[in-house]
Every structure is written in C-alpha cells, then in structure tokens.
Amino acid sequence: MDVLLSIVATIAFSILYQIPRKAIIPVGILGMVAELFMIGAQKEHVGEVAASFAASLTISLLSEGFARTLRMPVTIFAVPGIIVLVPGMNAYQTMKDFVTHHYISGIAMGTETALIAGALASGLVMVGVLARSVWRPRNHVH
C-alpha cells in the first residue's frame, strides 16, 4: 500500500509542478523505487540516514538515465523522485517539540532531520557531479 501511495504522491507532485506529460510515468517509477528503498532498509535495520543517502544516489542515477533517454533536464525527474524521501514529518515533530518545550527531543529530531536532508542532497550532488564529468558532450573540432 505504501508503494502505491508513493507512486500517487510523486505523480501528484509532478502534475502540480506541471512537468511534461511524457515524464510523469518515469517520475512515478522513481517515487516507487525511493519507497522500496526505505521499506527494504527498514526490514534490514539500516538507519534512515544511510537509507536516504542510498535511495538518493539511486534516484539521482535513474534520473540521469531518464533525462538522457527522454532528452529532458535532470531536475524534472530528480526533484519529484525524491519527494517521498523528504523528512517533512520529522521537521514537523521537531518544531512541535520546541513549541511544547521538549527541547531535548526537539534537538534530537532536528539533528536527524538535518542529517537526512544532508544525505538526500549529498546523493543528488554526487551523481550529478559524476554524470557531468563522465558524460560530458564531446566537442568535435574539424
């Protein structure tokens, strides 16, 4: 059920931000892959930060592939693809803890939220940099 909801959420986000129609199904697949990573990580008792990093690397790599195949910008795929990984509930809980004067749990949750967000950003950046350095367009000089 979570996998189906992740597909629907990713596609809904894509429609909301008006991505091209031919990118909607690939983006839904990316949302599904992201959710499957998190489910698998939970079953294998992998930490949420490490799982988020691995999922982000995978989503970014697949986004690069979709972008090249469909000749579209990578961000069309990467941004909606990781939306199900964004720790929104953790951020909400952090703010709630601070507002209700539960500072210790707020600091703990805020730290975890920042680490997850950093892991997501790091995964996207690492693949992006690698892709730009390896798959650079060749200039033909005659």
DSSP file (Angstrom, degrees, kcal/mol; ACC not computed):
  #  RESIDUE AA STRUCTURE BP1 BP2  ACC     N-H-->O    O-->H-N    N-H-->O    O-->H-N    TCO  KAPPA ALPHA  PHI   PSI    X-CA   Y-CA   Z-CA
    1    1 A M     >        0   0    0      0, 0.0     4,-2.4     0, 0.0     5,-0.2   0.000 360.0 360.0 360.0 -40.7    0.0    0.0    0.0
    2    2 A D  H  >  +     0   0    0      1,-0.2     4,-2.1     2,-0.2     5,-0.1   0.871 360.0  53.2 -62.4 -35.9    2.9    2.4    0.8
    3    3 A V  H  > S+     0   0    0      2,-0.2     4,-1.9     1,-0.2    -1,-0.2   0.929 109.4  47.5 -65.6 -44.6    4.4    1.8   -2.6
    4    4 A L  H  > S+     0   0    0      1,-0.2     4,-2.4     2,-0.2    -2,-0.2   0.912 112.2  50.2 -62.1 -43.0    1.1    2.6   -4.4
    5    5 A L  H  X S+     0   0    0     -4,-2.4     4,-2.9     1,-0.2    -1,-0.2   0.862 107.7  53.5 -65.1 -34.9    0.8    5.8   -2.3
    6    6 A S  H  X S+     0   0    0     -4,-2.1     4,-2.2     2,-0.2    -1,-0.2   0.887 109.0  48.9 -67.5 -37.0    4.3    6.8   -3.1
    7    7 A I  H  X S+     0   0    0     -4,-1.9     4,-2.6     2,-0.2     5,-0.2   0.947 114.0  46.0 -63.5 -48.1    3.6    6.5   -6.8
    8    8 A V  H  X S+     0   0    0     -4,-2.4     4,-2.8     1,-0.2    -2,-0.2   0.915 113.6  48.9 -61.8 -44.2    0.4    8.5   -6.5
    9    9 A A  H  X S+     0   0    0     -4,-2.9     4,-2.4     2,-0.2    -1,-0.2   0.906 112.6  47.7 -63.7 -41.4    2.1   11.2   -4.3
   10   10 A T  H  X S+     0   0    0     -4,-2.2     4,-2.1     2,-0.2    -2,-0.2   0.921 114.1  45.9 -66.9 -43.6    5.0   11.5   -6.7
   11   11 A I  H  X S+     0   0    0     -4,-2.6     4,-2.5     2,-0.2    -2,-0.2   0.907 112.1  51.7 -65.7 -41.2    2.8   11.8   -9.8
   12   12 A A  H  X S+     0   0    0     -4,-2.8     4,-2.6    -5,-0.2    -2,-0.2   0.920 110.1  49.0 -61.7 -43.3    0.5   14.3   -8.0
   13   13 A F  H  X S+     0   0    0     -4,-2.4     4,-1.9     1,-0.2    -1,-0.2   0.904 111.0  51.4 -60.9 -40.8    3.5   16.4   -7.1
   14   14 A S  H  <>S+     0   0    0     -4,-2.1     5,-2.1     2,-0.2    -2,-0.2   0.904 111.1  46.3 -63.8 -42.7    4.6   16.2  -10.8
   15   15 A I  H ><5S+     0   0    0     -4,-2.5     3,-1.5     1,-0.2    -1,-0.2   0.911 109.4  55.1 -66.1 -42.2    1.3   17.3  -12.0
   16   16 A L  H 3<5S+     0   0    0     -4,-2.6    -1,-0.2     1,-0.3    -2,-0.2   0.874 112.5  43.0 -58.4 -38.4    1.2   20.1   -9.5
   17   17 A Y  T 3<5S-     0   0    0     -4,-1.9    -1,-0.3    -5,-0.2    -2,-0.2   0.227 112.4-122.9 -96.2  14.2    4.5   21.4  -10.8
   18   18 A Q  T < 5 +     0   0    0     -3,-1.5    -3,-0.2     1,-0.1    -2,-0.1   0.850  41.3 176.7  53.7  48.8    3.5   20.9  -14.4
   19   19 A I      < -     0   0    0     -5,-2.1    -1,-0.1     1,-0.1     5,-0.1  -0.481  45.6 -79.5 -74.8 157.5    6.2   18.6  -15.6
   20   20 A P    >   -     0   0    0      0, 0.0     3,-1.8     0, 0.0     4,-0.4  -0.220  39.1-119.3 -58.7 146.9    5.9   17.4  -19.2
   21   21 A R  G >> S+     0   0    0      1,-0.3     3,-1.4     2,-0.2     4,-0.5   0.848 110.3  59.9 -57.0 -38.9    3.4   14.5  -19.7
   22   22 A K  G 34 S+     0   0    0      1,-0.3    -1,-0.3     2,-0.1     3,-0.0   0.625 103.8  53.2 -70.6  -9.0    6.0   12.1  -21.1
   23   23 A A  G <> S+     0   0    0     -3,-1.8     4,-2.0     2,-0.1    -1,-0.3   0.527  85.8  84.7 -97.6  -7.7    7.9   12.4  -17.8
   24   24 A I  H <> S+     0   0    0     -3,-1.4     4,-2.1    -4,-0.4     5,-0.1   0.921  90.1  45.8 -66.1 -45.8    5.0   11.5  -15.4
   25   25 A I  H  X S+     0   0    0     -4,-0.5     4,-2.2     2,-0.2    -1,-0.2   0.943 113.2  49.2 -65.4 -47.5    5.3    7.7  -15.6
   26   26 A P  H  > S+     0   0    0      0, 0.0     4,-2.0     0, 0.0    -1,-0.2   0.892 111.1  51.2 -57.9 -37.0    9.1    7.7  -15.2
   27   27 A V  H  X S+     0   0    0     -4,-2.0     4,-2.2     2,-0.2    -2,-0.2   0.895 107.3  52.8 -66.9 -38.9    8.7   10.0  -12.2
   28   28 A G  H  X S+     0   0    0     -4,-2.1     4,-2.0     1,-0.2    -1,-0.2   0.891 107.9  51.8 -60.8 -39.3    6.1    7.7  -10.7
   29   29 A I  H  X S+     0   0    0     -4,-2.2     4,-2.6     2,-0.2    -2,-0.2   0.906 107.6  52.4 -63.3 -41.5    8.6    4.8  -11.1
   30   30 A L  H  X S+     0   0    0     -4,-2.0     4,-2.4     1,-0.2    -2,-0.2   0.903 108.2  50.6 -62.2 -41.3   11.3    6.9   -9.3
   31   31 A G  H  X S+     0   0    0     -4,-2.2     4,-2.1     2,-0.2    -1,-0.2   0.890 110.8  49.7 -62.4 -38.9    8.9    7.5   -6.4
   32   32 A M  H  X S+     0   0    0     -4,-2.0     4,-2.6     2,-0.2    -2,-0.2   0.928 110.3  49.6 -64.8 -45.8    8.2    3.8   -6.2
   33   33 A V  H  X S+     0   0    0     -4,-2.6     4,-2.1     1,-0.2    -2,-0.2   0.908 109.8  52.1 -60.8 -42.6   11.9    3.0   -6.2
   34   34 A A  H  X S+     0   0    0     -4,-2.4     4,-1.8     1,-0.2    -1,-0.2   0.927 111.7  45.7 -60.2 -45.5   12.5    5.5   -3.4
   35   35 A E  H  X S+     0   0    0     -4,-2.1     4,-2.5     1,-0.2    -2,-0.2   0.893 109.9  54.0 -66.8 -39.3    9.8    4.0   -1.3
   36   36 A L  H  X S+     0   0    0     -4,-2.6     4,-2.7     1,-0.2    -1,-0.2   0.875 106.4  53.7 -62.9 -36.2   11.0    0.4   -1.9
   37   37 A F  H  X S+     0   0    0     -4,-2.1     4,-2.5     2,-0.2    -1,-0.2   0.931 110.3  46.2 -61.0 -45.3   14.5    1.5   -0.7
   38   38 A M  H  X S+     0   0    0     -4,-1.8     4,-2.0     2,-0.2    -2,-0.2   0.885 113.2  48.6 -68.7 -37.9   13.1    2.8    2.5
   39   39 A I  H  X S+     0   0    0     -4,-2.5     4,-2.1     2,-0.2    -1,-0.2   0.933 113.6  47.4 -65.0 -45.5   10.9   -0.3    3.1
   40   40 A G  H  X S+     0   0    0     -4,-2.7     4,-1.9     1,-0.2    -2,-0.2   0.890 111.1  51.2 -62.4 -40.5   13.9   -2.5    2.4
   41   41 A A  H  <>S+     0   0    0     -4,-2.5     5,-3.0     1,-0.2     4,-0.3   0.891 108.9  51.1 -64.7 -39.7   16.2   -0.5    4.7
   42   42 A Q  H ><5S+     0   0    0     -4,-2.0     3,-0.8     1,-0.2    -1,-0.2   0.902 110.5  48.7 -64.8 -41.0   13.6   -0.8    7.5
   43   43 A K  H 3<5S+     0   0    0     -4,-2.1    -1,-0.2     1,-0.2    -2,-0.2   0.847 114.5  45.4 -66.6 -33.9   13.4   -4.6    7.0
   44   44 A E  T 3<5S-     0   0    0     -4,-1.9    -1,-0.2    -5,-0.2    -2,-0.2   0.370 113.4-118.9 -91.1   4.2   17.2   -4.8    7.1
   45   45 A H  T < 5 +     0   0    0     -3,-0.8     2,-0.3    -4,-0.3    -3,-0.2   0.854  56.9 158.4  60.2  38.7   17.5   -2.5   10.1
   46   46 A V      < -     0   0    0     -5,-3.0    -1,-0.2    -6,-0.1    -2,-0.1  -0.733  47.7-101.2 -88.2 141.2   19.5    0.1    8.1
   47   47 A G     >  -     0   0    0     -2,-0.3     4,-2.5     1,-0.1     5,-0.2  -0.198  24.2-119.5 -62.1 154.4   19.5    3.6    9.6
   48   48 A E  H  > S+     0   0    0      1,-0.2     4,-2.2     2,-0.2     5,-0.1   0.833 111.9  53.0 -66.6 -32.7   17.2    6.2    8.0
   49   49 A V  H  > S+     0   0    0      2,-0.2     4,-2.2     1,-0.2    -1,-0.2   0.948 112.2  43.6 -68.4 -48.1   20.1    8.5    7.1
   50   50 A A  H  > S+     0   0    0      1,-0.2     4,-2.5     2,-0.2    -2,-0.2   0.899 114.9  50.0 -63.9 -40.7   22.1    5.8    5.3
   51   51 A A  H  X S+     0   0    0     -4,-2.5     4,-2.7     1,-0.2     5,-0.2   0.895 109.7  51.1 -65.2 -39.6   19.0    4.5    3.6
   52   52 A S  H  X S+     0   0    0     -4,-2.2     4,-2.5    -5,-0.2    -2,-0.2   0.900 110.4  49.5 -63.9 -40.5   18.1    8.1    2.5
   53   53 A F  H  X S+     0   0    0     -4,-2.2     4,-2.5     2,-0.2    -2,-0.2   0.944 113.4  45.4 -63.5 -47.8   21.6    8.5    1.1
   54   54 A A  H  X S+     0   0    0     -4,-2.5     4,-2.2     1,-0.2    -2,-0.2   0.907 114.6  48.4 -63.1 -42.2   21.5    5.2   -0.9
   55   55 A A  H  X S+     0   0    0     -4,-2.7     4,-3.0     2,-0.2     5,-0.2   0.906 110.9  51.1 -64.4 -41.2   18.0    5.9   -2.1
   56   56 A S  H  X S+     0   0    0     -4,-2.5     4,-2.5    -5,-0.2    -2,-0.2   0.904 109.1  50.6 -63.9 -42.1   19.0    9.4   -3.2
   57   57 A L  H  X S+     0   0    0     -4,-2.5     4,-2.4     2,-0.2    -1,-0.2   0.937 113.9  45.4 -58.6 -46.5   22.1    8.1   -5.1
   58   58 A T  H  X S+     0   0    0     -4,-2.2     4,-2.7     2,-0.2     5,-0.2   0.926 113.5  47.9 -65.4 -45.9   19.8    5.6   -6.9
   59   59 A I  H  X S+     0   0    0     -4,-3.0     4,-2.4     1,-0.2    -1,-0.2   0.903 113.0  49.5 -62.6 -40.9   17.1    8.1   -7.7
   60   60 A S  H  X S+     0   0    0     -4,-2.5     4,-2.2    -5,-0.2    -1,-0.2   0.912 111.4  48.4 -65.1 -42.5   19.7   10.6   -9.0
   61   61 A L  H  X S+     0   0    0     -4,-2.4     4,-1.9    -5,-0.2    -2,-0.2   0.929 113.8  46.1 -63.8 -45.7   21.3    7.9  -11.2
   62   62 A L  H  X S+     0   0    0     -4,-2.7     4,-2.9     1,-0.2     5,-0.2   0.876 110.0  55.4 -64.3 -36.7   18.0    6.8  -12.6
   63   63 A S  H  X S+     0   0    0     -4,-2.4     4,-2.8    -5,-0.2    -2,-0.2   0.903 105.7  51.5 -62.4 -41.2   17.1   10.5  -13.1
   64   64 A E  H  X S+     0   0    0     -4,-2.2     4,-2.1     2,-0.2    -1,-0.2   0.917 111.5  48.0 -60.9 -42.6   20.2   11.0  -15.2
   65   65 A G  H  X S+     0   0    0     -4,-1.9     4,-2.5     2,-0.2    -2,-0.2   0.933 113.1  46.2 -64.1 -46.7   19.3    8.0  -17.3
   66   66 A F  H  X S+     0   0    0     -4,-2.9     4,-3.0     1,-0.2     5,-0.2   0.906 111.2  53.7 -61.8 -41.0   15.7    9.1  -17.8
   67   67 A A  H  X>S+     0   0    0     -4,-2.8     5,-2.0    -5,-0.2     4,-0.7   0.905 112.7  42.7 -61.7 -42.2   16.9   12.7  -18.7
   68   68 A R  H  <5S+     0   0    0     -4,-2.1    -1,-0.2     3,-0.2    -2,-0.2   0.900 116.2  48.1 -71.3 -40.3   19.3   11.4  -21.3
   69   69 A T  H  <5S+     0   0    0     -4,-2.5    -2,-0.2     1,-0.2    -1,-0.2   0.928 122.7  32.6 -65.2 -45.8   16.8    8.9  -22.8
   70   70 A L  H  <5S-     0   0    0     -4,-3.0    -1,-0.2    -5,-0.2    -2,-0.2   0.420 106.0-124.9 -93.8   1.3   13.9   11.4  -22.9
   71   71 A R  T  <5 +     0   0    0     -4,-0.7    -3,-0.2    -5,-0.2    -4,-0.1   0.950  66.7 125.7  52.5  57.9   16.2   14.4  -23.7
   72   72 A M      < -     0   0    0     -5,-2.0    -1,-0.2    -6,-0.1    -2,-0.1  -0.899  68.7 -79.3-136.2 163.0   14.9   16.5  -20.7
   73   73 A P    >   -     0   0    0      0, 0.0     3,-1.0     0, 0.0     4,-0.5  -0.357  36.1-126.8 -64.7 146.3   16.5   18.3  -17.8
   74   74 A V  T >> S+     0   0    0      1,-0.2     4,-2.7     2,-0.2     3,-1.7   0.846 104.8  66.3 -62.3 -36.0   17.5   16.0  -14.9
   75   75 A T  H 3> S+     0   0    0      1,-0.3     4,-1.4     2,-0.2    -1,-0.2   0.779  88.1  67.8 -61.9 -25.8   15.7   18.2  -12.3
   76   76 A I  H <4 S+     0   0    0     -3,-1.0    -1,-0.3     1,-0.2    -2,-0.2   0.832 116.0  26.8 -60.3 -31.0   12.3   17.2  -14.0
   77   77 A F  H <> S+     0   0    0     -3,-1.7     4,-1.7    -4,-0.5    -2,-0.2   0.831 120.0  52.7 -98.5 -41.8   13.0   13.7  -12.7
   78   78 A A  H  X S+     0   0    0     -4,-2.7     4,-1.6     2,-0.2    -3,-0.2   0.908 105.8  50.7 -68.8 -44.4   15.2   14.1   -9.6
   79   79 A V  H  < S+     0   0    0     -4,-1.4     3,-0.5     1,-0.2     4,-0.5   0.962 117.9  36.1 -65.0 -53.4   13.1   16.6   -7.6
   80   80 A P  H >4 S+     0   0    0      0, 0.0     3,-0.9     0, 0.0     4,-0.4   0.853 112.5  63.3 -66.7 -29.2    9.8   14.8   -7.8
   81   81 A G  H 3< S+     0   0    0     -4,-1.7     3,-0.3     1,-0.2    -2,-0.2   0.820 108.6  38.7 -64.4 -31.2   11.6   11.5   -7.5
   82   82 A I  T >X S+     0   0    0     -4,-1.6     3,-1.9    -3,-0.5     4,-0.8   0.429  86.1  99.8 -97.7   2.2   13.0   12.2   -4.0
   83   83 A I  G X4 S+     0   0    0     -3,-0.9     3,-0.7    -4,-0.5    -1,-0.2   0.837  79.4  55.8 -60.5 -32.6    9.9   14.0   -2.7
   84   84 A V  G 34 S+     0   0    0     -4,-0.4    -1,-0.3    -3,-0.3    -2,-0.1   0.661 105.3  54.7 -73.3 -13.1    8.7   10.9   -0.9
   85   85 A L  G <4 S+     0   0    0     -3,-1.9    -1,-0.2     2,-0.1    -2,-0.2   0.616  77.8 113.2 -91.7 -14.8   12.1   10.8    0.9
   86   86 A V  S << S-     0   0    0     -4,-0.8     2,-2.2    -3,-0.7     3,-0.3  -0.387  71.8-129.6 -63.8 129.2   11.9   14.4    2.3
   87   87 A P     >  +     0   0    0      0, 0.0     4,-2.0     0, 0.0     5,-0.2  -0.329  53.3 145.6 -81.8  60.8   11.6   14.2    6.1
   88   88 A G  H  > S+     0   0    0     -2,-2.2     4,-2.3     1,-0.2     5,-0.1   0.887  70.6  50.0 -65.1 -40.9    8.6   16.5    6.4
   89   89 A M  H  > S+     0   0    0     -3,-0.3     4,-2.7     1,-0.2    -1,-0.2   0.880 109.5  52.5 -67.1 -36.4    7.1   14.7    9.4
   90   90 A N  H  > S+     0   0    0      2,-0.2     4,-2.3     1,-0.2    -1,-0.2   0.915 109.7  48.8 -63.4 -42.0   10.4   14.8   11.2
   91   91 A A  H  X S+     0   0    0     -4,-2.0     4,-2.2     2,-0.2    -2,-0.2   0.908 111.8  49.5 -64.2 -41.5   10.6   18.6   10.6
   92   92 A Y  H  X S+     0   0    0     -4,-2.3     4,-2.6     1,-0.2    -2,-0.2   0.934 111.2  49.0 -61.1 -46.2    7.1   19.0   11.9
   93   93 A Q  H  X S+     0   0    0     -4,-2.7     4,-2.6     1,-0.2    -2,-0.2   0.869 108.6  54.5 -63.1 -37.0    7.9   16.9   15.0
   94   94 A T  H  X S+     0   0    0     -4,-2.3     4,-2.0     2,-0.2    -1,-0.2   0.948 111.3  43.7 -60.5 -49.3   11.0   19.0   15.6
   95   95 A M  H  X S+     0   0    0     -4,-2.2     4,-2.5     1,-0.2    -2,-0.2   0.902 112.9  52.5 -63.9 -40.9    9.0   22.2   15.6
   96   96 A K  H  X S+     0   0    0     -4,-2.6     4,-2.2     1,-0.2    -1,-0.2   0.906 108.1  51.6 -61.6 -42.1    6.3   20.7   17.7
   97   97 A D  H  <>S+     0   0    0     -4,-2.6     5,-3.4     1,-0.2    -1,-0.2   0.907 111.9  46.0 -62.6 -41.6    8.8   19.6   20.3
   98   98 A F  H ><5S+     0   0    0     -4,-2.0     3,-1.3     3,-0.2    -2,-0.2   0.906 112.2  50.1 -68.2 -40.4   10.3   23.0   20.6
   99   99 A V  H 3<5S+     0   0    0     -4,-2.5    -1,-0.2     1,-0.3    -2,-0.2   0.861 112.5  47.4 -65.3 -35.0    6.9   24.7   20.8
  100  100 A T  T 3<5S-     0   0    0     -4,-2.2    -1,-0.3    -5,-0.2    -2,-0.2   0.228 119.0-111.0 -92.3  14.8    5.9   22.4   23.6
  101  101 A H  T < 5S+     0   0    0     -3,-1.3     2,-0.8     1,-0.2    -3,-0.2   0.768  76.1 134.1  63.7  30.9    9.2   22.9   25.4
  102  102 A H     >< +     0   0    0     -5,-3.4     4,-2.0    -6,-0.2    -1,-0.2  -0.640  24.1 163.1-101.9  70.6   10.5   19.4   24.8
  103  103 A Y  H  >  +     0   0    0     -2,-0.8     4,-2.7     1,-0.2     5,-0.2   0.844  63.4  54.1 -65.9 -39.3   13.9   20.7   23.8
  104  104 A I  H  > S+     0   0    0      1,-0.2     4,-2.2     2,-0.2    -1,-0.2   0.946 113.8  41.3 -64.1 -48.1   16.0   17.6   24.2
  105  105 A S  H  > S+     0   0    0      1,-0.2     4,-2.7     2,-0.2     5,-0.2   0.838 113.8  55.6 -68.3 -30.4   13.7   15.5   21.9
  106  106 A G  H  X S+     0   0    0     -4,-2.0     4,-2.5     2,-0.2    -2,-0.2   0.902 108.7  46.4 -65.4 -41.4   13.5   18.6   19.6
  107  107 A I  H  X S+     0   0    0     -4,-2.7     4,-2.3     2,-0.2    -2,-0.2   0.916 114.0  48.7 -66.5 -42.7   17.2   18.8   19.3
  108  108 A A  H  X S+     0   0    0     -4,-2.2     4,-2.1    -5,-0.2    -2,-0.2   0.937 115.6  42.7 -62.3 -47.1   17.5   15.0   18.6
  109  109 A M  H  X S+     0   0    0     -4,-2.7     4,-2.5     1,-0.2    -2,-0.2   0.884 113.4  52.7 -68.6 -38.0   14.7   15.0   16.0
  110  110 A G  H  X S+     0   0    0     -4,-2.5     4,-2.4    -5,-0.2    -1,-0.2   0.883 108.8  50.3 -64.0 -38.8   16.1   18.2   14.4
  111  111 A T  H  X S+     0   0    0     -4,-2.3     4,-2.4     2,-0.2    -2,-0.2   0.929 111.6  47.4 -64.8 -45.3   19.6   16.6   14.1
  112  112 A E  H  X S+     0   0    0     -4,-2.1     4,-2.4     2,-0.2    -2,-0.2   0.908 111.7  51.3 -62.8 -41.0   18.1   13.5   12.5
  113  113 A T  H  X S+     0   0    0     -4,-2.5     4,-2.6     1,-0.2    -2,-0.2   0.921 110.9  47.8 -61.0 -45.3   16.1   15.7   10.1
  114  114 A A  H  X S+     0   0    0     -4,-2.4     4,-2.5     1,-0.2    -1,-0.2   0.892 111.4  50.8 -64.6 -39.5   19.2   17.7    9.1
  115  115 A L  H  X S+     0   0    0     -4,-2.4     4,-2.4     2,-0.2    -2,-0.2   0.903 111.3  47.7 -65.3 -41.0   21.2   14.5    8.6
  116  116 A I  H  X S+     0   0    0     -4,-2.4     4,-2.4     2,-0.2    -2,-0.2   0.938 112.7  48.4 -64.6 -46.0   18.5   13.0    6.4
  117  117 A A  H  X S+     0   0    0     -4,-2.6     4,-2.4     1,-0.2    -2,-0.2   0.901 112.6  49.2 -60.8 -40.6   18.2   16.3    4.3
  118  118 A G  H  X S+     0   0    0     -4,-2.5     4,-2.7     2,-0.2    -1,-0.2   0.882 109.4  51.9 -65.1 -38.8   22.0   16.4    4.0
  119  119 A A  H  X S+     0   0    0     -4,-2.4     4,-2.3     2,-0.2    -2,-0.2   0.905 110.2  48.8 -64.2 -41.5   22.1   12.7    2.9
  120  120 A L  H  X S+     0   0    0     -4,-2.4     4,-2.0     2,-0.2    -2,-0.2   0.939 114.3  45.2 -63.0 -47.0   19.5   13.4    0.2
  121  121 A A  H  X S+     0   0    0     -4,-2.4     4,-2.6     1,-0.2     5,-0.2   0.911 112.3  51.9 -64.3 -42.0   21.4   16.5   -1.1
  122  122 A S  H  X S+     0   0    0     -4,-2.7     4,-2.8     1,-0.2     5,-0.2   0.910 108.7  50.4 -62.2 -43.0   24.7   14.7   -1.0
  123  123 A G  H  X S+     0   0    0     -4,-2.3     4,-1.7     1,-0.2     5,-0.2   0.911 112.7  46.4 -61.8 -42.8   23.3   11.8   -3.0
  124  124 A L  H  X S+     0   0    0     -4,-2.0     4,-2.0     1,-0.2    -2,-0.2   0.921 115.2  46.0 -65.3 -43.8   21.9   14.1   -5.7
  125  125 A V  H  X S+     0   0    0     -4,-2.6     4,-2.9     2,-0.2     5,-0.3   0.913 109.0  54.5 -68.0 -43.1   25.1   16.2   -5.9
  126  126 A M  H  X S+     0   0    0     -4,-2.8     4,-2.2     1,-0.2    -1,-0.2   0.928 113.1  41.2 -59.4 -47.2   27.5   13.2   -6.1
  127  127 A V  H  X S+     0   0    0     -4,-1.7     4,-3.0    -5,-0.2    -1,-0.2   0.897 114.1  54.1 -68.5 -38.7   25.7   11.6   -9.0
  128  128 A G  H  X S+     0   0    0     -4,-2.0     4,-2.2    -5,-0.2    -2,-0.2   0.918 110.9  44.8 -60.7 -44.4   25.3   15.0  -10.7
  129  129 A V  H  X S+     0   0    0     -4,-2.9     4,-1.8     2,-0.2    -1,-0.2   0.927 114.9  48.3 -65.8 -44.8   28.9   15.8  -10.5
  130  130 A L  H  X S+     0   0    0     -4,-2.2     4,-2.3    -5,-0.3     5,-0.3   0.916 111.4  50.4 -61.4 -43.4   29.9   12.3  -11.7
  131  131 A A  H  X S+     0   0    0     -4,-3.0     4,-2.5     1,-0.2    -1,-0.2   0.905 110.0  49.8 -62.8 -41.7   27.5   12.5  -14.6
  132  132 A R  H  < S+     0   0    0     -4,-2.2    -1,-0.2     1,-0.2    -2,-0.2   0.843 114.9  44.1 -67.5 -31.8   28.8   15.9  -15.7
  133  133 A S  H  < S+     0   0    0     -4,-1.8     3,-0.3    -5,-0.2    -2,-0.2   0.823 123.5  33.5 -83.2 -30.2   32.4   14.7  -15.6
  134  134 A V  H  < S+     0   0    0     -4,-2.3    -3,-0.2    -5,-0.2    -2,-0.2   0.886 122.3  42.0 -90.7 -45.1   31.8   11.3  -17.3
  135  135 A W  S  < S+     0   0    0     -4,-2.5    -1,-0.2    -5,-0.3    -2,-0.1  -0.137  78.2 152.6 -99.2  39.1   29.0   12.0  -19.7
  136  136 A R        -     0   0    0     -3,-0.3     2,-0.1     1,-0.1    -3,-0.1  -0.441  53.4-105.7 -66.9 136.5   30.3   15.4  -20.9
  137  137 A P        -     0   0    0      0, 0.0     2,-0.5     0, 0.0    -1,-0.1  -0.410  35.8-123.0 -63.0 139.3   29.2   16.3  -24.5
  138  138 A R        -     0   0    0     -2,-0.1     2,-0.6    -3,-0.1    -3,-0.0  -0.716  15.3-144.7 -88.1 129.0   32.1   15.9  -26.9
  139  139 A N        -     0   0    0     -2,-0.5     2,-0.7     2,-0.0    -1,-0.0  -0.845  12.7-147.2 -93.0 121.2   33.0   19.0  -29.0
  140  140 A H        -     0   0    0     -2,-0.6     2,-0.6     2,-0.0    -2,-0.0  -0.798  11.4-164.9 -93.1 118.7   34.2   18.0  -32.4
  141  141 A V              0   0    0     -2,-0.7    -2,-0.0     1,-0.1     0, 0.0  -0.902 360.0 360.0-104.8 125.3   36.8   20.3  -33.8
  142  142 A H              0   0    0     -2,-0.6    -1,-0.1     0, 0.0    -2,-0.0   0.378 360.0 360.0-111.4 360.0   37.4   20.0  -37.5
